[in-house]
Amino acid sequence: MNTVLSIHAGPGTTLPKPAVAKARLVEGMGVEGDRHFGKHPDRAVLVAGRSTYELAARAGIELPPGALGENLLVDFDPHALSPGTWLQIGTVLLELADVCTVCSSLSVFDLRLPKVLLGKRGLYARVLRGGVVEVGDSVQVLSPQSAQNTTFG
């Protein structure tokens, strides 16, 4: 079962992003209380996988959760999914949009980190249906076609 391992949101620019037990996601806006809230609907939520942290650890770089600036840390690799894939978390519906670029802000942890995580930092998602997400919630991976035949709410 796919699961939300941790949730991160905060108004500041420093990493790691603060952990929260739950967060409200707002359609078209993102995570309430996060510095990116309302700024870019296609980049509203950053979803990272545990596999990215494992990749860094294999390079000898141990990172605390939230170090990637992610909003949702999940126990599966979102990079194994195609843009356009939908994730259902309770009543929340996300659509994976774009691969997140690796920026120099990650260098605060290790100068090698941007190169190690190139193309693997996480995926941006847009919020199609809002609601509350909590640590431990299950994540259902849906194709857009199957999700259109599902009632949410």
N, C-alpha and C positions, 0 to 999 in steps of 0.2 A: 504494500500500500504506500502510495506517495504521500509525504507528510511535510507540513511547514515546521522547520526546525527552530527558526528564530525570526523575529520581526524587528526591523530597525527603522527609526524615524527621528528626525530632530531638525531644528531650525539652523543649526550651525554648519560650518563648512569643514570641520575637522573630522578626521577618521581615527578610530572606527566610529561609525554612526551609532548612536545610543540604542540599546535594546529596549523593547517594550513588550509587554505580555500580549497586547492586542492592539489592533489599529482599525480605524474606520477608513475604508477606501470609497472614494466618491467618483461616480461616473464622470468621465471626461476630465477629471482633475488630478487624481492620484491619492496619496496617503495624507490624510489630515495631519497637520503639525510638522510635515516634512518640508524642507527648504525648497523642494522642487514642486510643491503642491500648486496646481493651476498654471504651471509655466509652459508645458508642452504635452498635449494629450497623448501623443504617440510614444512618449518617453516618461509616462507618469509613474510607473513602478519598475524598479530594477529587481529582476528575479535571478538569483545566483544559486548554483548547486554546490552541495558538499564536495563534489568532485573537483571543483576549482580550488578549494582549500587543500584538498589532497594533492593536487598538482603542485601547489606552492610548497607543501611539506616535503614532497619528493625532491624538490630543489633545495631543501634545507631551510625553508622560510616558513616559520610558524606564525600564523595570523590569528588574531582574535575575531570572533564573529562580528560582522559589521564593518570589517576592514576594507571590503570591496566597495563600500557605499551602498550595498544592496538594501532593499526594503524587505524582501522575503528571501530567506535562505531555506532551500528545499533539499530533500534527501535524494533527489534524482538529478540527472544532468539536463538542464533545459536546452543545452546546445545540441542534444540529440533530436530535438523537435524542430519542425520547420516554422518560420515566421507564418503567422496566420492561424497557428494552433491555438485552441482555447483551453484555458485552465479554469475549472470550477472549484471554488473553495467555499463551501456552504452556499450562501446566496450570491457570493461575489463571482463575477465572470470576467476573466482577463483574456486579452488576445495578444499573443506574443508578436512583437513588431520587428525590432532590429537588434542586432548584436551591439552590445555596449563597447565602445572603444576603451582602450586602456590608456589612461592619462598619467602624467608625471606625478599626480598627487599620491599615487600608490608608492612612490619612491621613498616616502617617509618611513616605510617599513623595511625596505631593502631596495637598493638601487637596481638590482636585477629583476625585481618583480614585474615591471611593465613588459619586459621582454618574455619572461616566463609565462605570463598570462595572456599574451597576445591572442586575441580572438576568442578567449575563454573566460572573460570576466563575468559575463552574465548576459541576459537578454532583457531589453526593455519591453514593457507591456502597456497596453492601453486598458483602461477600466471601462468595460462595456456595461456592467451592472455593479453597483456599489453594495456595501454592507460591511460587516465587521469580520475581521480575520483574527484568529487566535493561534498562539503557538500550540502545535499538536493537531491542528485541523488537517483533515485529509484533502488531497489535491487530486481531482479527476482530470485526466488529459482527454480532451475531446477534439474531434475534427469539427470545423465550422458547420459542416453539413449535418452531423449527428446532433450537434448542440441546438440547431434550429428546430429540431423535432422534440426538444426537451423543455419542460416547463420549469422555470426557475422561480423561487420565491417561497 
